[in-house]
Every structure is written in structure tokens, then in C-alpha cells.
């Protein structure tokens, strides 16, 4: 089943959940206990499979400083235990833990991102400075999973960083949520790898092209914030999202068809999370002071694929950034994506910066 089909089904669930949350905001914490319970069960099951040395690497106190240390670049040293150092049974338990924290679409997206490392390994043929390995993804538990107290989960490696915080049995934060893809579009078939044409972050990219090209000259002029795409998302690896004035064109200034595309892009990022979490994100947007009308859409760079491009969608409660400017390992220009969802009320369930 394709990622798009997963997302369509997931979005139907979001519509129902969103209606519940808008009419009964007090249900929010209760609804979020569903994924938290599943995560706690899966975390405990994974930890039981580990030996003492592995468990010492896999677990840290909740207030350990490394909980808020995140990044998506290739790194030689990361917190936690990597899949490569687990037995088959331990890997399966770790994957069940990841699956418990995401939607089906989110899990498929994540495992495809991991699989792209195999393509990089083939194309670089050992010439690159970085280790390319689909099993070089690390799992860390902060605190003790359970119904009381605070605990966290980090799943991280090249082009993937998920950070979850649970408090008293409720999933209270799921950010930073970072995904990347190199190649963004698989150009050739390799045995055992994602097939030719695979575009793991297709909705996140192509809906945005549709959005910017749906605007007339006047509206596009308001949305464009730079002729050349920015080289990177802002504040990568920093504890909190950047605090800067919102730029671009306001949602309220967009025609109805373009507003719908903004909603679809937001849904694409939300749909990677469990339905309860995604619905709450949407409810928080609707409940913010300016609501959807206060969201800004900004673009920089080319208006078609294959040339560097960047966009930002930002409201009072969230920030989306997307950049595609780097070549892939074969030299195809602008075929290397970085994108992120951040919580402007505070990543890692911490007070927001500023």
C-alpha cells in the first residue's frame, strides 16, 4: 500500500478526531493516553530483550542533557543503542517500539528513509566520509516508561530524528520531528533497495509546488522571501525552534483552493503521528488566537523541481520548514530533502525560547 493511501485513510480519522477535540477540548489529555500506553508497553518489552551492557547504553535519566540533543547529520557518536548492535529479536522489538509511536504512514516513511542509506552506500562505494547503513539508527529511553512520572523516547540517525515526551501516562510532545531523504526521488533500481521512482516525502514537496504555483503574481510576490533557496532549515540541532517574525503571505490572503493546499501540507506532516496526536495539533491551530488565518506561507528559490527550493509554513503553535538544495550521491541537483515540524509552544515539552 502506498504512503498516499495510508495518509488518505489517516486523514479521514483525523477529521473525526478533530471534530471531537474542537467540541470537547478536555478530552485532549485522555485521547493522548492511547499512544502513550502503547509506547510504554513496547518500550518495556524492548528493554527486556537487552543485556546489561546494552541496557546501560539504552537508558538514561529523564533529565539527562542528551535528551534535548538531536541532529540529523551523519554522526560517529550518538546516544542509545543502534539497530546494528541488536540481535534480530531485539531489532524486531525496537521496530515495534517505533511503530507504537507513529501512524502506519509514519512508520513506512521512517523505514523507507532508513533504507535509502543502502542506496547511498552503493553510490558512494565507500568513498564517502560517512558510514551509510540502514541499521545505523539509535534508540534511547529517558526515565522509566509507565503510567506516572515523565519519560522520553529518541529514535535517531541520518535523516531521521524523532523525539517523544510522556508525562503521567499522556504523550505531551512529539517534537522535533525531522525527516530527510537522499535521494529525494530514487533514480535507478538497485536490488533489495527502494524501487526506482520512490519519492518518500512526495506530499511534503509536491503539494508545496502546487501551492506556490497556484498563486497569481501578486500573491506569489508576497509569499516569496528570497530569490535563492536557503541552504538549510533554521536552528538544526538546537533545543527550541527559532524565534523570528513570521514572513510570507497570510493564510487569510490566499484563495480558497490555495488554503486547502496549506491544510493538505500541514496534514502531510501531522499524518506521520498517531491520529490522536495529529488531531490535537490541528485543534491547537484552530484554537490559537488567529487560528488558521494567522498562518504564514513563505517560499524561496525555484518554482519547479530539480532546482533548489525552500518553504516555510508557520503559525502560532507550529513551524514547518522544508529545504531541497543539495545534490544526491549521483550528482542530481536538488534531490536531497531536509524537513521538520517543530512545536513553537516548546519542543521536548520544555518552555519555548524567547
C-alpha positions in Angstrom: 0.0 0.0 0.0 1.4 3.4 -0.9 2.2 6.2 1.5 -0.5 8.3 -0.1 -3.2 5.7 0.5 -2.1 5.4 4.1 -2.3 9.2 4.5 -5.8 9.4 2.9 -7.1 6.8 5.4 -5.3 8.5 8.3 -6.7 11.9 7.3 -10.3 10.5 7.4 -9.6 9.5 11.0 -8.2 13.0 11.7 -11.4 14.6 10.6 -13.4 12.6 13.1 -10.8 13.1 15.9 -10.5 16.8 15.2 -14.3 17.3 15.5 -14.2 15.6 18.9 -11.4 17.8 20.1 -12.9 21.0 18.9 -16.1 20.3 20.8 -14.5 18.7 23.8 -11.0 20.1 24.4 -10.9 18.5 27.8 -10.6 15.1 26.1 -7.2 16.0 24.7 -5.1 14.6 27.5 -7.2 11.5 27.7 -7.0 10.8 24.0 -3.3 11.1 24.0 -3.0 8.3 26.6 -3.7 5.8 23.8 -0.3 6.1 22.1 1.4 6.7 25.4 0.2 3.3 26.7 1.2 1.5 23.6 4.6 3.2 23.7 5.2 2.3 27.3 4.3 -1.4 26.7 6.6 -1.6 23.7 9.4 0.3 25.4 9.3 -2.1 28.4 9.2 -5.1 26.0 12.3 -3.9 24.1 14.3 -3.1 27.3 13.6 -6.7 28.5 15.4 -8.1 25.4 18.6 -6.1 26.1 21.6 -7.4 28.1 23.1 -5.3 30.9 25.6 -3.5 28.7 23.0 -2.7 26.1 20.5 -1.5 28.7 23.2 0.8 30.2 23.5 2.5 26.8 19.8 2.5 26.0 18.6 4.1 29.2 19.3 7.5 30.8 17.7 9.7 33.4 14.8 11.8 32.1 16.7 15.0 32.9 19.9 13.9 31.2 21.1 16.7 29.0 21.4 14.4 25.9 17.6 14.2 25.8 17.4 17.6 24.1 20.5 16.9 22.0 19.3 16.0 18.5 20.6 16.1 14.9 20.0 14.5 11.6 23.5 14.7 10.1 25.7 11.6 9.9 27.5 11.3 13.3 30.0 8.8 14.6 28.7 9.1 18.1 25.1 9.1 19.2 23.2 8.3 22.3 21.5 5.0 22.7 21.8 1.5 21.1 21.9 1.2 17.3 19.9 -1.5 15.4 23.2 -2.8 14.0 24.3 -3.9 17.5 21.0 -5.7 18.3 20.0 -9.3 17.6 17.2 -10.0 15.2 14.7 -10.3 18.1 16.0 -7.1 19.7 15.6 -5.3 16.3 12.1 -6.5 15.9 11.2 -5.2 19.4 12.8 -1.9 18.6 10.8 -1.6 15.4 7.6 -2.4 17.3 8.5 0.4 19.7 9.0 2.9 16.8 5.7 1.6 15.2 3.9 2.3 18.5 4.9 5.9 18.4 3.9 6.6 14.8 1.0 6.1 12.4 1.2 3.4 9.8 2.2 6.1 7.2 4.8 7.4 9.7 6.3 4.0 10.2 6.5 3.3 6.5 8.0 6.7 5.8 10.6 6.1 8.5 11.7 2.7 7.4 12.0 3.9 3.8 14.2 6.8 4.9 16.4 4.2 6.7 16.5 2.0 3.6 17.8 4.9 1.5 21.1 4.6 3.4 21.7 1.4 1.4 21.4 3.4 -1.9 23.9 6.0 -0.6 26.3 3.2 0.4 26.1 1.7 -3.2 26.5 5.0 -5.0 29.3 6.3 -2.7 31.0 2.8 -2.9 32.9 3.5 0.3 34.3 6.8 -1.0 32.3 9.0 1.3 33.5 10.1 4.7 30.3 8.8 6.4 29.1 5.3 7.3 25.9 4.5 5.3 24.0 1.8 6.9 20.2 1.2 7.2 20.8 -0.3 10.6 22.7 2.8 12.0 19.7 4.2 13.8 19.7 4.6 17.6 17.1 4.1 20.3 17.2 5.7 23.7 14.8 5.7 26.6 14.9 8.6 29.1 13.3 7.8 32.5 11.1 4.9 33.2 8.2 4.1 30.9 4.9 3.9 32.9 1.7 5.5 34.0 3.2 8.0 36.3 6.2 10.4 36.0 8.0 11.6 32.9 9.8 9.6 30.3 11.0 10.1 26.8 12.0 8.2 23.6 14.5 9.2 21.0 14.9 7.4 17.7 17.6 9.0 15.6 20.1 8.5 12.8 21.0 10.1 9.5 17.9 12.0 8.1 15.7 10.9 11.0 15.1 12.4 14.4 12.0 11.6 16.4 11.7 12.9 20.0 8.7 11.9 22.2 7.9 13.0 25.8 5.3 11.3 28.0 4.1 12.7 31.3 1.8 10.8 33.7 0.7 8.4 31.0 0.0 11.1 28.3 2.0 11.8 25.2 2.7 15.5 25.7 5.2 16.3 23.0 6.4 14.8 19.7 9.0 17.3 18.5 11.4 18.0 17.0 10.1 15.7 14.2 12.7 15.6 11.5 12.7 13.7 8.2 15.2 13.7 5.3 15.6 11.9 2.1 18.7 11.3 -0.1 17.8 10.7 -2.8 14.5 12.5 -2.6 13.5 10.6 -5.8 15.2 7.3 -6.4 16.6 7.5 -10.0 17.7 3.9 -10.5 16.6 0.4 -9.5 19.0 -1.5 -7.2 18.4 -5.0 -5.9 16.9 -5.0 -2.4 16.6 -1.2 -2.3 13.6 1.2 -2.6 12.5 0.9 -6.2 13.1 3.5 -9.0 10.6 6.3 -8.7 10.2 6.1 -4.9 9.6 9.6 -3.5 9.4 9.1 0.2 8.5 12.8 1.0 6.4 13.3 -2.1 3.4 15.0 -0.4 5.6 17.3 1.6 7.4 18.5 -1.6 4.9 18.3 -4.5 1.9 19.8 -2.6 4.1 22.8 -1.9 5.0 23.2 -5.5 1.3 23.1 -6.3 0.6 25.7 -3.7 3.2 28.2 -4.8 2.2 27.8 -8.5 -1.5 28.2 -7.6 -0.9 31.8 -6.7 -1.2 34.8 -9.0 1.7 37.2 -9.4 0.6 39.5 -6.6 0.1 36.7 -4.1 3.3 34.9 -5.1 5.2 38.1 -4.7 4.0 38.2 -1.0 5.0 34.6 -0.5 8.5 34.9 -2.0 11.0 35.8 0.6 14.2 35.2 -1.4 15.1 34.5 -5.0 17.6 31.8 -4.0 16.6 28.9 -1.7 18.2 28.9 1.8 20.9 26.2 2.3 19.4 24.7 5.4 16.5 24.7 7.9 17.0 27.1 10.7 18.3 26.1 14.1 19.1 22.5 13.3 20.1 20.6 16.5 19.0 23.5 18.7 16.8 22.8 21.7 14.0 25.1 20.6 12.6 26.4 17.4 13.9 29.8 16.1 12.1 32.9 17.4 11.7 35.2 14.4 8.8 37.3 13.0 6.6 35.2 10.6 7.1 36.1 7.0 5.4 35.4 3.6 1.7 35.6 2.8 -1.0 35.0 5.4 -3.4 32.2 5.0 -6.3 34.7 5.1 -4.9 36.3 2.0 -4.9 33.1 0.0 -7.7 32.0 -2.3 -9.8 29.0 -1.1 -8.0 26.5 -3.3 -4.6 27.6 -2.0 -5.8 27.5 1.6 -6.8 23.9 1.0 -3.3 23.1 -0.2 -1.9 24.7 3.0 -4.2 22.4 5.0 -3.0 19.3 3.0 0.6 20.1 3.6 0.0 20.5 7.3 -1.9 17.2 7.3 1.0 15.5 5.5 3.3 16.2 8.4 0.7 15.5 11.1 -0.3 12.2 9.5 3.0 10.7 10.4 2.0 10.8 14.0 -0.8 8.8 15.7 -4.3 10.0 14.9 -4.8 11.4 18.4 -1.6 13.5 18.2 -2.3 14.7 14.7 -5.8 15.7 15.6 -4.6 17.7 18.6 -2.1 19.6 16.5 -4.9 20.6 14.2 -7.1 21.6 17.2 -4.3 23.7 18.6 -4.1 25.6 15.3 -7.8 26.2 15.3 -7.8 27.3 19.0 -4.9 29.7 18.6 -5.6 33.4 18.7 -5.5 34.0 15.0 -6.4 30.4 14.1 -5.7 29.2 10.5 -5.9 32.8 9.3 -2.7 33.6 11.2 -0.6 31.0 9.4 2.1 32.3 7.0 3.4 30.6 3.9 6.8 31.6 2.6 8.9 30.4 -0.4 12.4 30.8 -1.6 14.1 29.6 -4.8 12.9 27.8 -7.9 9.2 27.2 -8.7 9.8 23.7 -10.2 11.6 20.5 -9.1 15.3 19.9 -9.9 16.5 23.4 -8.8 17.0 24.5 -5.2 13.8 25.4 -3.3 12.7 26.1 0.2 9.4 26.8 2.0 8.1 27.6 5.5 4.6 27.2 6.9 4.3 28.7 10.3 1.5 29.5 12.8 1.4 30.5 16.5 1.8 26.9 17.6 4.0 25.2 15.0 6.7 25.6 12.4 7.3 23.6 9.3 10.5 24.1 7.3 11.5 22.3 4.1 14.6 22.6 2.0 15.9 20.8 -1.1 19.1 22.3 -2.5 21.8 19.6 -2.2 22.6 17.1 -4.9 22.2 13.4 -4.3 25.1 10.9 -4.4 24.8 10.6 -8.2 25.1 14.4 -8.6 21.4 15.0 -9.4 20.8 18.6 -8.3 18.2 19.4 -5.6 17.4 15.8 -4.9 18.2 15.8 -1.1 15.5 16.9 1.3 15.5 18.1 4.9 12.2 18.9 6.6 11.0 19.4 10.1 7.9 20.0 12.3 8.6 22.0 15.5 6.5 22.9 18.4 6.6 26.7 19.0 5.0 26.3 22.4 8.2 24.3 23.3 10.0 21.3 21.9 10.7 18.4 24.2 7.8 19.6 26.4 10.0 22.4 27.6 9.2 26.2 27.7 9.6 27.8 24.3 12.6 30.0 23.6 12.1 33.8 23.9 
